[in-house]
Amino acid sequence: MHDIIEHYGKVVIALAGVLAAVLLTAAVVTIVSSKTKDAVNEISYKENIYSAIDASKPE
């Protein structure tokens, strides 16, 4: 009986480790995704393009 309890205890610990790894991965992916979206949304494409065109015009 003691062996069975010990075995299931190891299984529970292993499953808890897997769950922790999955939650940590999900948190990192969520954070990176949101920061990337925010950074891309803040890029002013039109202004950068127009300033590059203006800079390339001969004076």
Contacts in CASP RR format, 6 or more apart in sequence:
PFRMAT RR
TARGET T0000
AUTHOR 0000-0000-0000
METHOD contacts of the structure
MODEL  1
MHDIIEHYGKVVIALAGVLAAVLLTAAVVTIVSSKTKDAVNEISYKENIY
SAIDASKPE
END
